[in-house]
Amino acid sequence: MLRSRWMQLVAVLFVVVFAAISLIQQMALPTDGFTRQTASFLNLLLFLLPLFTLTIGSMSVAGDIESGWYALLKTYPMSIFGFLWSKYVAIVLSFLLILLLAFGVVLTMSGITGHMQLPVVFIFLSIFMVLIFSALAVFCGVLAKNRLHALSLSLVIWAVSLLLFSYILMALGTIVSGTMLKWLTIVMIHLNPAEWLRFGYFMFSGQTTVLGPAFYDFTEFYTSFFGYFLFIMLSALWVITPLGLANWILSKKGRDV
């Protein structure tokens, strides 16, 4: 996958954008807490990383099936899950290498200026994001009929996760009570991987106060030991479930290609 020009362009894009944000952050006044620069890093991760992971990853899986490469691999003693797992690992390692390059540039710039401005929580958030959306990319690739169909499915999942869920919630906020809106938000956080990871950033960075006093009990639960354990388990479920469904679909269809 690293030989793909798409991956190389994504790597250049992430390095340039991360470096630009880091440079702006270095010129800003030193502040603690959730700043505009921190929000820029977070939004960049939540919007661009899932987009490229879903599209490139799903098209890679669908391309192997469409081109007949998967049919050739079936002649070898390789299980369906072995094929899916190898594709998943390849997607994960490719995007982790891109992030490593981007973060390396940011840390180099920060070291030159004498300030370390890249929170460790961003690194762990990026790893979680790559793990989850790579699994969803494999699922989209298996579900699709061809590369173009895989691209369409991945864009739909990205739009629903990053855009439509929030707009639907805002629309419901105009017709339901505050208590009902609170519980709908909590449900959405658990059902939407993008919002789940956004909440994970606030939780691990100690910035849960930005959610407001209405979510005090909710954030207190997840900042406990059991809450951290549950967060990791649910994140693992977001990885296992798409891969399991992809294995089941590919086994059921047979994919005589």
Summary of the structure (lengths in Angstrom):
residues: 257
radius of gyration: 19.8
end to end distance: 22.0
largest distance: 61.2
contacts: 774
relative contact order: 0.13
helix: 83%
strand: 0%
